[in-house]
Structure formats: structure tokens, C-alpha cells
Amino acid sequence: MRSLPQADPGVPDIRGPLRYLWWNARSQLPSLLAGIAFAIVWWLVQALVPAVLGKGIDAVTAKDTGALLTWSAIMLGLGLVQAGSGIMRHRMAVYNWLAAAYRTVQVTARQAARLGATLPKRLSTGEVVSVGNSDIAHIGTAMDILLRGTGAVVAIVTVTVILLSTSLPLGLMVLIGVPVMAVAVGPLLKPLHRRQNLQRDLTGDLSTRSADIVAGLRVLRGIGGEQVFAERYREESQRVRHAGVGVARVDSLLEGAQILLPGILIATVTGVGASFAVGGEITVGQLVAFYGYAVFLIGPMRTLTEAADKLTKGHVAARRVVRILSIEPEVSGGTGASKGGVLRDSYSGVTVRPGVLTAVAAATPEEAITIADRLGRYADGDVTFGEADLATLPIAEIRSRILVADNGARLFTGRLRDELDVRGGASDEQVRQALHTACAEDIVEALPEGLDAEVAEAGREFSGGQQQRLRLARALLFDPEVLVLVEPTSAVDAHSEARIADRLAKARAGRTTLICTTSPLVLDRTDHVIYVEDGRMVAEGAHRDLLVSSPRYAATVTRGED
């Protein structure tokens, strides 16, 4: 059994959709060539069946028992070869489909992790979901159809040669009729693809709306807007349904044409062939063979039409995948190094000294978030870490040494202990201590399976306050060199907030920590407070000193006015 997906999918060629598809094909070239070989054998065996059948009928007509047995044995052999090659063709087709699809999943997931916060700014949720739901399938199908499509071309060429060598008029009739049929169904492909793209875009928009509704369901219920948004979703879903009906309408015309046109060719070839047989120009066996070839050619012709359709869909899907893979992160790293030390944002003047519990109280929450993003290298800025410019350090190193934990973070699906201990290897005591600091023991104790409980998607079984405390415990367990917390207690009650503030100060004693908050309960437990207005530091000192010396700071943290 072969394992999928591969550990390393490689570096995709994103210079265009065709180059991406070609890169995918080259990445699985041995299995692709093997599948094409089996497909060619599978089609060729079927192409030879009418000829053998005709020879057998001629042997019956001539009452030649030996020839009849010979051709019967050959027919049996062809059947066995067809069965074996058909099984292997299908096996290789499934493998190639899965390999191409999962390789695309790997490179897009890797790119999503690389982009981080850049991705949702550049693409909607529905667009990303649609790539995962449908585009990877179309790329896999594009690889799959190459097998049958190549075999179909070889089979058509073989049948044409046999027909021309048997009867030039009938051979020319088939030779001309087959391309004519292919061209005749071509005009239906363009409107089909146009409607499919429309349906796909509408489905992506619908996915985006559904994600927004689910994310904001609690707020919608609070303001009575749940029904309004449900109605909008219903209207958009109807547009998707109508678009799907439009796709089905054109698709049914295409399917009907693929039956009607070959049927006309079969009737014509059979009629002309019958006249030739009556005139003695061909034998009865050859007439049966010609009829069999005309019927057989329906399969390869439909495969070629299917190939045109699926390769076009694969091209469109690859264009969307390339679009994601071509996005560059808003920030990038370098190859420098830093021994650590003071973390300083030159624009705002915020300085985070090693081993000090520092707080940033900003006039608006957005200012604090902007500063935290610069300190964590999620946005460009003139930030130094020790003697090194933060922009010169590798992103992976920054992420391992500086952790920015905000309320936009999510809990992931899986065992709760694993979701908290993301680095792995934490002891039971370390986990217990992190939960204690975050006042989250009661959350775990309420779960029947405790830390072994499975977390649902985005931790939706937990309230907002519970999620916030679990996220804080996760950040503490990560134990970074520099921890930046953005409003870590905004969703908890005052009693819990006071306990968290006390415990957090003790847990991070001697460690570099920055808390962005305007909570007096938290600010009173910090070593140093920096007050920011309009993105710049205007005052700093101890919390209680600032309450006296800076009226604007006092107004901000006490929710008062000047």
C-alpha cells in the first residue's frame, strides 16, 4: 500500500495554471505514465474485439470449426487482458487523482500557514473554502482524465487504421464523422464552464456569509438580527440553486448530444455497410465489425469530450490555486540573529525590558493592537530586539521567541490537553499550573473527560470567557521568551480578573511580558505602565503614580472623562 500524501510536496510552479498542472503531473510522472500505459492497453483490447468478433462470424459462415475455436480463444484472451488492464487502470487513476488532490491540499495549507493574517485580508473565507471543497477535486480529475483520454486517442487512431484498411469509404466516413461530432459538441462547453464558474463563485460567497453568521451568531441573537441574516442567507442559497439548475440544463444538452450524434454516425455507417455487404464488397463479419466499431467509438469520443471538460475545469481550478500560492506575506524575515534583550518599538516609544512585567494602556484598543502586531512582526515597523532589527530575524525564530496572544486566536479541534500544550512535552504539573494561573481549572473539572475531552471546532462548546482563559493557559504553557498579551481578561468577571492578574504577575516573574490592557485590576499588578495616545507614548510609570500625574491616563483606565 502506498502512503498519501507525501511528506514533502516540493515547490510548485506558480507561473501560471498550465505550469502548475504540469508541475503536478511531473511530480507523479511514474504513476501517471503507468496509468496511461494500462489505459492504452485497456482501450486497444476493446478496439480489437469487433475485429475478432467479425472473424468469428466469418468462420461460422464458412463452417470452419478450427478457425471458430481459434477466434473464440483469442476473444477469451482479450477479455482476460481487458479485465486485468481495466483493474490496474482504475487503480492508477484513483492513485493519480488522490496524489494530485492531496498535493494541492499540502501546498495550499502550507501557504495558508505561511501567510497567516495576510490570507483573510486578501481572500474571503468562501474563496478559501471553495478551493478546499471543489478546486482540489478538479485538479485531481484533470490528472485522472489524462489516462483515459490518452488511451482514447490511441484507440480511435487504431480503429481508423483498421477501417481504412478494410473499406476505404467506410473508413473515411468514420474518420471524418468522429472529429465532426467532437466539434459539434464544442459550442456547449463554453456556456457550461461559464455557468459552472458562476455557480462556484456564488457558492463561495454563500460559504463566506455562512461563516460570518456562525462567527457572529451570539451577537446577532443579542440584537435580534438572526432572522434578518437568515433571510439573506436563504435568498443567496436560492441564487446558488438557480445557478445549479442552469449548469444542469447545459450539462443535459451536452449529454444528449453525446448520445445523439454518435447514434447518427452509427446508423449511417451501418446503413452504408449493409449496402456494401449486399453488394459483396465486404463480408457479413466485416459488416458486424463495422457496426461494432461505430458503437465502440462512442466511448472514446465521449471520453475526449469529458477530457476537454475536465481539463478546462482543472485549468480554472489551477488558476485559483495559483492565485493563493502567489500571495506574499505582508511581512517577511531575514537571516540575522539576536541574543535578545530590550524589545523596542521606535515609532510608539514602547520599550519592553527583559524580566519586567510591562503594560501598555492605549487611548483606543486599535492602538494597542497595532503596537502588539509590530512587536510580534505581524506588521512592518521600526522594532529592535536587543541590538538587532526585528525585520532581519527569520520569521520562524521570531514566532518561537515572541508570542502575541490576542482575542482573535482560536482553539482547534482535538484533545484539550494537546490543544493547550502546542509545543508538547509539558508535565502534568506545568499544565495544572498554567490552568491555575488562567483560573481555568473549573472549565476542565466540568468536562466529563477532563483534559482528555475533545474540543469542538473553534471551541464552540465554551463561552467567550472560558475560551479566553483557555487561550491564556495555552500561551503560558508555550512559555516564550517574550509574551505579549492583548486584553487577556476582557471577557471575564472582575473577581476572576483580579485573581488572574495576581497569578499572572507571579507566574511571569522574571520573564519578559507585555500586557495591552486598560483594566485597573491588571495595571495595578504590573511593574511598569506605558500610556499611549495617537500611537505614541505620552506617559510612563507605575499605575498609581500615573493616576495622579496623568489625567488623560486616569480618564482612560477609569472610563471617566477629562
C-alpha positions as CSV (number, residue, x, y, z in Angstrom):
1,M,0.0,0.0,0.0
2,R,1.3,3.4,-0.9
3,S,1.1,6.3,1.6
4,L,-0.6,9.5,0.7
5,P,0.1,12.4,0.9
6,Q,3.9,12.6,0.5
7,A,5.9,14.2,3.4
8,D,7.2,17.0,1.2
9,P,5.1,18.0,-1.9
10,G,8.0,20.1,-3.2
11,V,8.0,23.7,-4.6
12,P,5.1,24.3,-7.0
13,D,5.5,26.1,-10.3
14,I,3.1,29.1,-9.9
15,R,4.0,31.0,-13.1
16,G,0.6,30.1,-14.5
17,P,-2.2,27.4,-14.2
18,L,-0.8,25.3,-17.0
19,R,2.6,25.3,-15.4
20,Y,1.1,24.3,-12.1
21,L,-0.8,21.4,-13.7
22,W,2.4,20.4,-15.5
23,W,4.3,20.5,-12.2
24,N,1.7,18.3,-10.6
25,A,2.0,15.8,-13.5
26,R,5.8,15.8,-13.3
27,S,5.6,15.2,-9.5
28,Q,3.8,11.9,-10.1
29,L,5.2,11.1,-13.6
30,P,6.0,7.4,-13.0
31,S,2.4,6.6,-11.8
32,L,0.9,8.8,-14.5
33,L,2.9,7.0,-17.2
34,A,2.0,3.6,-15.8
35,G,-1.7,4.6,-15.7
36,I,-1.6,5.8,-19.3
37,A,0.0,2.5,-20.4
38,F,-2.7,0.5,-18.7
39,A,-5.4,2.8,-20.2
40,I,-3.9,2.3,-23.7
41,V,-3.9,-1.5,-23.3
42,W,-7.5,-1.3,-21.9
43,W,-8.8,0.7,-24.9
44,L,-6.8,-1.2,-27.5
45,V,-8.2,-4.5,-26.3
46,Q,-11.7,-3.2,-26.6
47,A,-10.9,-1.8,-30.1
48,L,-9.8,-5.3,-31.3
49,V,-13.0,-7.0,-30.0
50,P,-15.2,-6.1,-33.1
51,A,-12.5,-7.3,-35.5
52,V,-12.2,-10.7,-33.7
53,L,-16.0,-10.9,-33.5
54,G,-16.2,-10.3,-37.2
55,K,-13.6,-13.0,-37.9
56,G,-15.6,-15.4,-35.7
57,I,-18.8,-14.7,-37.6
58,D,-17.0,-15.3,-40.9
59,A,-15.7,-18.6,-39.6
60,V,-19.3,-19.6,-38.7
61,T,-20.4,-18.6,-42.2
62,A,-17.6,-20.6,-43.7
63,K,-18.4,-23.5,-41.3
64,D,-14.7,-23.6,-40.3
65,T,-14.7,-25.1,-36.8
66,G,-11.0,-24.7,-36.3
67,A,-11.0,-21.0,-37.1
68,L,-14.0,-20.5,-34.9
69,L,-12.2,-22.1,-31.9
70,T,-9.2,-20.0,-32.6
71,W,-11.0,-16.7,-32.7
72,S,-13.1,-17.8,-29.6
73,A,-9.8,-18.4,-27.7
74,I,-8.5,-15.0,-28.9
75,M,-11.7,-13.4,-27.7
76,L,-11.3,-15.0,-24.3
77,G,-7.7,-13.8,-24.1
78,L,-8.8,-10.3,-24.9
79,G,-11.4,-10.4,-22.2
80,L,-8.9,-11.5,-19.6
81,V,-6.4,-8.8,-20.7
82,Q,-9.2,-6.2,-20.6
83,A,-10.2,-7.2,-17.1
84,G,-6.6,-7.1,-15.8
85,S,-5.7,-3.8,-17.5
86,G,-9.0,-2.3,-16.5
87,I,-8.4,-3.1,-12.8
88,M,-4.9,-1.6,-13.0
89,R,-6.1,1.4,-15.0
90,H,-8.7,2.2,-12.4
91,R,-6.2,1.6,-9.6
92,M,-3.7,4.0,-11.1
93,A,-6.5,6.5,-11.9
94,V,-7.6,6.7,-8.3
95,Y,-4.0,7.0,-7.1
96,N,-3.2,9.8,-9.5
97,W,-6.4,11.6,-8.6
98,L,-5.6,11.4,-4.9
99,A,-1.9,12.3,-5.3
100,A,-2.7,15.4,-7.3
101,A,-5.5,16.5,-5.0
102,Y,-3.6,15.9,-1.8
103,R,-0.5,17.6,-3.2
104,T,-2.6,20.6,-3.8
105,V,-4.0,20.4,-0.3
106,Q,-0.5,20.3,1.1
107,V,0.9,23.3,-0.8
108,T,-2.2,25.4,-0.1
109,A,-2.3,24.5,3.6
110,R,1.4,25.3,3.8
111,Q,0.9,28.6,2.1
112,A,-2.1,29.4,4.4
113,A,0.2,28.8,7.4
114,R,2.9,30.9,5.8
115,L,0.6,33.8,5.1
116,G,-1.1,33.8,8.5
117,A,-3.0,37.0,9.0
118,T,-2.4,38.1,5.4
119,L,-4.7,35.4,3.9
120,P,-8.0,36.6,5.3
121,K,-7.1,40.2,4.2
122,R,-6.6,39.1,0.6
123,L,-9.2,36.4,0.1
124,S,-12.7,35.7,1.5
125,T,-13.4,32.7,3.7
126,G,-15.7,31.4,1.0
127,E,-12.9,31.6,-1.6
128,V,-10.6,29.5,0.5
129,V,-13.3,27.0,1.4
130,S,-14.2,26.6,-2.3
131,V,-10.6,25.8,-3.1
132,G,-10.6,23.1,-0.5
133,N,-14.0,21.7,-1.4
134,S,-14.0,21.7,-5.2
135,D,-10.8,23.0,-6.9
136,I,-8.6,20.3,-5.5
137,A,-11.1,17.7,-6.9
138,H,-11.0,19.3,-10.3
139,I,-7.2,19.2,-10.3
140,G,-7.2,15.6,-9.3
141,T,-9.8,14.8,-12.0
142,A,-7.5,16.6,-14.6
143,M,-4.8,14.1,-13.8
144,D,-7.2,11.2,-13.8
145,I,-8.7,12.0,-17.3
146,L,-5.2,12.1,-18.8
147,L,-5.1,8.3,-18.5
148,R,-8.4,7.5,-20.3
149,G,-8.0,10.5,-22.7
150,T,-4.6,9.3,-24.0
151,G,-5.9,5.8,-24.3
152,A,-9.0,7.0,-26.2
153,V,-6.9,8.9,-28.7
154,V,-4.8,5.7,-29.4
155,A,-7.9,3.6,-29.7
156,I,-9.5,6.0,-32.2
157,V,-6.4,6.0,-34.3
158,T,-6.2,2.2,-34.2
159,V,-9.8,1.8,-35.2
160,T,-9.4,4.3,-38.0
161,V,-6.4,2.4,-39.5
162,I,-8.3,-0.9,-39.3
163,L,-11.4,0.6,-41.0
164,L,-9.4,2.3,-43.8
165,S,-7.5,-0.9,-44.5
166,T,-10.8,-2.9,-44.6
167,S,-13.0,-0.4,-46.6
168,L,-11.8,3.0,-47.7
169,P,-15.3,4.6,-47.9
170,L,-16.4,3.4,-44.5
171,G,-13.1,4.2,-43.0
172,L,-13.2,7.8,-44.4
173,M,-16.8,8.1,-43.1
174,V,-15.7,7.2,-39.6
175,L,-12.5,9.2,-39.9
176,I,-14.5,12.4,-40.9
177,G,-17.5,11.7,-38.7
178,V,-15.6,11.4,-35.4
179,P,-14.0,14.8,-35.5
180,V,-17.2,16.4,-36.7
181,M,-19.0,15.0,-33.7
182,A,-16.3,16.4,-31.4
183,V,-16.5,19.8,-33.0
184,A,-20.3,19.7,-32.8
185,V,-20.4,19.4,-29.0
186,G,-17.7,22.1,-28.5
187,P,-20.0,25.1,-28.5
188,L,-21.8,23.6,-25.4
189,L,-18.6,23.5,-23.4
190,K,-18.1,27.3,-23.1
191,P,-21.6,28.2,-21.7
192,L,-21.3,25.1,-19.4
193,H,-18.0,26.4,-18.0
194,R,-19.3,29.9,-17.7
195,R,-22.3,28.7,-15.7
196,Q,-20.1,26.4,-13.6
197,N,-17.8,29.4,-12.7
198,L,-20.9,31.5,-11.8
199,Q,-22.2,28.7,-9.5
200,R,-18.8,28.3,-8.0
201,D,-18.4,32.0,-7.2
202,L,-21.9,32.1,-5.7
203,T,-21.2,29.1,-3.6
204,G,-18.0,30.7,-2.3
205,D,-20.0,33.9,-1.4
206,L,-22.6,31.8,0.3
207,S,-19.8,30.0,2.3
208,T,-18.4,33.4,3.4
209,R,-21.8,34.5,4.6
210,S,-22.5,31.3,6.5
211,A,-19.1,31.6,8.2
212,D,-19.9,35.2,9.1
213,I,-23.2,34.2,10.5
214,V,-21.8,31.4,12.6
215,A,-19.0,33.6,13.9
216,G,-21.4,36.3,14.9
217,L,-24.4,34.2,15.9
218,R,-24.3,35.2,19.5
219,V,-24.2,38.9,18.7
220,L,-26.9,38.6,16.1
221,R,-29.2,36.9,18.6
222,G,-28.4,39.7,21.1
223,I,-29.5,42.5,18.7
224,G,-32.4,40.5,17.2
225,G,-30.7,40.3,13.8
226,E,-30.6,36.5,13.5
227,Q,-33.8,36.3,11.3
228,V,-32.7,39.1,9.0
229,F,-29.4,37.4,8.2
230,A,-31.1,34.0,7.9
231,E,-33.4,35.5,5.3
232,R,-30.4,36.9,3.4
233,Y,-28.7,33.5,3.5
234,R,-31.9,31.9,2.2
235,E,-32.0,34.4,-0.7
236,E,-28.4,33.7,-1.6
237,S,-28.9,30.0,-1.4
238,Q,-31.7,30.2,-3.9
239,R,-29.4,32.0,-6.3
240,V,-26.9,29.2,-5.9
241,R,-29.8,26.7,-6.6
242,H,-30.8,28.5,-9.7
243,A,-27.2,28.6,-10.9
244,G,-27.0,24.9,-10.3
245,V,-30.2,24.3,-12.4
246,G,-28.6,26.4,-15.2
247,V,-25.5,24.2,-15.1
248,A,-27.6,21.1,-15.2
249,R,-29.6,22.4,-18.2
250,V,-26.5,22.9,-20.3
251,D,-25.0,19.6,-19.0
252,S,-28.1,17.7,-20.0
253,L,-27.8,19.2,-23.5
254,L,-24.2,18.1,-23.7
255,E,-25.1,14.5,-22.5
256,G,-27.9,14.3,-25.1
257,A,-25.6,15.5,-27.9
258,Q,-23.0,12.9,-26.9
259,I,-25.7,10.2,-27.5
260,L,-27.5,11.6,-30.5
261,L,-24.5,12.5,-32.7
262,P,-22.7,9.1,-32.3
263,G,-26.1,7.5,-32.9
264,I,-26.4,9.2,-36.2
265,L,-22.9,8.1,-37.2
266,I,-23.7,4.5,-36.2
267,A,-26.9,4.5,-38.2
268,T,-25.1,5.9,-41.3
269,V,-22.1,3.5,-41.1
270,T,-24.4,0.6,-40.6
271,G,-26.7,1.5,-43.5
272,V,-23.8,2.1,-45.9
273,G,-22.0,-1.0,-44.6
274,A,-25.2,-3.1,-45.2
275,S,-25.3,-2.0,-48.8
276,F,-21.7,-2.9,-49.2
277,A,-22.4,-6.4,-47.7
278,V,-25.3,-7.0,-50.0
279,G,-23.1,-6.0,-53.0
280,G,-20.4,-8.4,-51.8
281,E,-17.8,-5.7,-51.2
282,I,-17.4,-6.7,-47.6
283,T,-18.3,-9.9,-45.7
284,V,-21.1,-10.3,-43.1
285,G,-18.4,-10.5,-40.4
286,Q,-16.9,-7.2,-41.6
287,L,-20.3,-5.6,-41.5
288,V,-20.7,-6.7,-37.9
289,A,-17.2,-5.4,-37.1
290,F,-18.0,-2.1,-38.7
291,Y,-21.2,-1.8,-36.6
292,G,-19.2,-2.8,-33.5
293,Y,-16.6,-0.1,-34.2
294,A,-19.2,2.5,-34.7
295,V,-20.7,1.6,-31.4
296,F,-17.3,1.3,-29.7
297,L,-16.2,4.8,-30.9
298,I,-19.0,6.3,-28.8
299,G,-16.9,5.5,-25.7
300,P,-13.6,7.1,-26.8
301,M,-15.5,10.1,-28.2
302,R,-17.4,10.7,-25.0
303,T,-14.1,10.4,-23.2
304,L,-12.5,13.0,-25.4
305,T,-15.4,15.4,-24.7
306,E,-15.1,14.6,-21.0
307,A,-11.4,15.2,-21.2
308,A,-12.0,18.7,-22.7
309,D,-14.5,19.5,-20.0
310,K,-12.4,18.2,-17.1
311,L,-9.1,19.7,-18.3
312,T,-10.8,23.1,-18.7
313,K,-12.2,22.8,-15.1
314,G,-8.7,21.8,-13.9
315,H,-7.2,24.8,-15.6
316,V,-9.7,27.1,-13.9
317,A,-9.1,25.4,-10.6
318,A,-5.4,25.7,-11.0
319,R,-5.7,29.4,-11.7
320,R,-7.5,29.8,-8.3
321,V,-4.9,27.7,-6.5
322,V,-2.0,29.7,-8.2
323,R,-3.7,32.9,-7.0
324,I,-3.4,31.7,-3.4
325,L,0.1,30.4,-3.9
326,S,1.2,33.7,-5.5
327,I,0.2,35.8,-2.4
328,E,3.2,37.1,-0.5
329,P,3.1,37.7,3.3
330,E,2.8,41.3,4.3
331,V,5.9,40.9,6.4
332,S,9.0,38.8,5.7
333,G,12.0,37.7,7.7
334,G,15.8,37.8,7.2
335,T,18.7,35.7,8.1
336,G,20.0,37.7,11.1
337,A,20.4,36.7,14.7
338,S,19.7,38.2,18.1
339,K,20.7,37.3,21.6
340,G,17.6,39.0,22.9
341,G,17.3,41.9,25.2
342,V,15.1,45.0,25.1
343,L,12.2,44.9,22.7
344,R,11.5,48.4,21.5
345,D,9.1,49.9,19.0
346,S,10.7,53.2,17.9
347,Y,7.5,54.7,16.4
348,S,5.4,54.5,19.6
349,G,8.3,54.6,22.0
350,V,7.1,51.5,23.8
351,T,10.0,49.6,25.4
352,V,9.7,46.2,26.9
353,R,12.6,45.5,29.2
354,P,13.8,41.9,29.9
355,G,12.3,40.3,33.0
356,V,9.8,43.2,33.6
357,L,6.0,42.9,33.6
358,T,5.1,45.8,31.4
359,A,1.7,47.1,30.4
360,V,0.5,49.3,27.5
361,A,-2.6,51.3,28.2
362,A,-3.8,52.9,24.9
363,A,-6.5,55.5,24.4
364,T,-8.1,53.2,21.9
365,P,-7.9,49.4,21.6
366,E,-6.8,49.6,18.0
367,E,-3.6,51.5,19.0
368,A,-2.6,48.7,21.4
369,I,-3.3,46.0,18.8
370,T,-1.2,47.9,16.2
371,I,1.7,48.1,18.6
372,A,1.4,44.4,19.5
373,D,1.4,43.5,15.8
374,R,4.6,45.4,15.2
375,L,6.3,43.9,18.3
376,G,5.3,40.4,17.1
377,R,6.4,41.1,13.5
378,Y,2.8,40.8,12.2
379,A,3.2,44.3,10.7
380,D,6.1,46.3,9.4
381,G,7.7,48.7,11.8
382,D,11.0,50.0,13.2
383,V,11.3,47.5,16.0
384,T,14.6,46.3,17.6
385,F,15.2,43.1,19.7
386,G,18.3,43.7,21.6
387,E,20.8,45.1,19.1
388,A,19.2,43.5,16.1
389,D,16.5,44.9,13.9
390,L,13.5,42.6,14.3
391,A,12.9,42.7,10.5
392,T,16.3,41.0,9.9
393,L,15.4,37.9,12.0
394,P,13.9,34.8,10.5
395,I,10.1,34.6,10.9
396,A,10.3,31.1,12.4
397,E,12.7,32.4,15.1
398,I,10.5,35.4,15.9
399,R,7.4,33.2,16.3
400,S,9.3,30.8,18.6
401,R,10.7,33.6,20.8
402,I,7.9,36.3,20.8
403,L,4.3,35.2,21.2
404,V,1.5,37.6,20.6
405,A,-1.7,36.2,22.1
406,D,-4.8,38.2,21.3
407,N,-8.5,37.5,21.3
408,G,-8.5,36.7,17.6
409,A,-6.8,33.4,18.3
410,R,-8.8,30.2,18.1
411,L,-9.0,26.9,19.8
412,F,-8.6,24.0,17.5
413,T,-10.3,20.6,17.2
414,G,-8.7,17.8,19.2
415,R,-7.9,16.6,22.7
416,L,-7.9,19.6,25.1
417,R,-4.5,18.7,26.5
418,D,-2.9,18.6,23.1
419,E,-4.6,22.0,22.1
420,L,-3.2,23.6,25.3
421,D,0.3,22.0,25.1
422,V,1.1,23.0,21.5
423,R,4.8,22.5,21.9
424,G,4.4,19.1,23.5
425,G,6.2,17.6,26.4
426,A,4.7,19.7,29.2
427,S,4.3,17.8,32.5
428,D,1.0,17.4,34.4
429,E,2.2,19.9,36.9
430,Q,3.0,22.5,34.3
431,V,-0.4,22.1,32.7
432,R,-2.0,22.3,36.1
433,Q,-0.1,25.5,36.9
434,A,-1.0,27.2,33.6
435,L,-4.7,26.4,34.2
436,H,-4.4,27.7,37.7
437,T,-2.8,31.0,36.6
438,A,-5.6,31.4,34.0
439,C,-8.3,30.5,36.5
440,A,-9.4,27.7,34.1
441,E,-9.4,24.7,36.5
442,D,-13.1,24.9,36.8
443,I,-13.5,24.6,33.0
444,V,-11.5,21.4,32.9
445,E,-13.2,20.0,36.0
446,A,-16.6,20.5,34.4
447,L,-15.7,18.3,31.4
448,P,-16.5,14.6,31.9
449,E,-13.2,13.5,30.4
450,G,-11.2,16.4,31.8
451,L,-8.1,17.2,29.7
452,D,-8.8,14.2,27.5
453,A,-12.1,15.8,26.3
454,E,-12.3,16.6,22.6
455,V,-12.6,20.2,21.7
456,A,-15.1,21.0,19.0
457,E,-14.4,23.3,16.1
458,A,-13.2,26.7,17.3
459,G,-14.0,25.6,20.9
460,R,-17.6,26.5,20.3
461,E,-18.8,24.5,23.4
462,F,-17.0,27.0,25.6
463,S,-18.3,30.5,26.4
464,G,-16.3,33.6,25.4
465,G,-14.8,34.0,28.8
466,Q,-13.9,30.3,29.0
467,Q,-12.2,30.4,25.6
468,Q,-10.2,33.5,26.7
469,R,-9.0,31.7,29.9
470,L,-8.0,28.6,27.9
471,R,-6.2,30.7,25.4
472,L,-4.3,32.3,28.2
473,A,-3.4,28.9,29.6
474,R,-2.1,27.9,26.2
475,A,0.0,31.0,25.9
476,L,1.5,30.4,29.4
477,L,2.3,26.8,28.5
478,F,4.1,27.9,25.4
479,D,6.4,29.8,27.7
480,P,8.0,32.1,25.1
481,E,11.0,34.4,25.8
482,V,8.7,37.4,25.3
483,L,4.9,37.1,25.9
484,V,2.6,39.8,24.5
485,L,-1.0,39.6,25.8
486,V,-3.7,41.7,24.2
487,E,-6.7,42.3,26.6
488,P,-6.3,38.8,28.2
489,T,-9.1,39.4,30.8
490,S,-11.7,41.5,28.8
491,A,-14.3,38.7,28.8
492,V,-14.1,37.5,32.5
493,D,-15.7,38.8,35.6
494,A,-14.0,41.2,38.0
495,H,-13.3,38.6,40.6
496,S,-11.7,36.2,38.1
497,E,-9.8,39.2,36.6
498,A,-8.2,40.1,39.9
499,R,-7.1,36.5,40.6
500,I,-5.7,36.2,37.1
501,A,-3.8,39.5,37.5
502,D,-2.2,38.3,40.8
503,R,-1.3,34.9,39.5
504,L,0.0,36.1,36.1
505,A,2.4,38.5,37.8
506,K,3.8,35.6,39.9
507,A,3.9,33.1,37.0
508,R,5.8,35.5,34.7
509,A,8.1,36.9,37.4
510,G,11.5,37.5,35.9
511,R,10.2,36.8,32.4
512,T,9.7,39.5,29.7
513,T,5.9,40.2,29.5
514,L,3.8,42.9,27.9
515,I,0.1,43.2,28.6
516,C,-2.0,45.5,26.5
517,T,-5.0,46.4,28.7
518,T,-6.9,49.3,30.3
519,S,-8.1,47.2,33.2
520,P,-7.1,48.9,36.5
521,L,-7.1,45.5,38.2
522,V,-4.4,44.2,35.8
523,L,-2.5,47.5,35.5
524,D,-2.1,47.7,39.3
525,R,-0.2,44.4,39.3
526,T,2.4,45.4,36.6
527,D,5.9,46.7,37.2
528,H,5.7,49.4,34.6
529,V,2.9,51.1,32.6
530,I,3.2,53.0,29.3
531,Y,0.3,55.2,28.3
532,V,-0.2,55.7,24.5
533,E,-2.2,58.3,22.6
534,D,-2.4,58.6,18.9
535,G,0.0,55.8,18.5
536,R,2.8,57.3,20.6
537,M,3.8,57.1,24.3
538,V,2.8,60.2,26.3
539,A,3.4,59.0,29.8
540,E,5.0,56.1,31.7
541,G,5.5,54.9,35.3
542,A,3.7,53.0,37.9
543,H,-0.1,52.7,37.6
544,R,-0.9,54.5,40.8
545,D,1.6,57.3,40.0
546,L,0.1,57.8,36.6
547,L,-3.4,58.1,38.0
548,V,-2.2,61.2,39.8
549,S,0.2,62.6,37.3
550,S,-1.7,62.0,34.0
551,P,-5.4,62.9,34.0
552,R,-5.8,61.5,30.5
553,Y,-4.4,58.2,31.6
554,A,-6.7,58.2,34.6
555,A,-9.7,59.0,32.4
556,T,-8.9,56.2,30.1
557,V,-8.4,53.4,32.7
558,T,-11.3,54.5,34.9
559,R,-13.6,55.1,32.0
560,G,-14.0,58.7,33.1
561,E,-13.7,62.0,31.3
562,D,-11.2,64.8,31.4
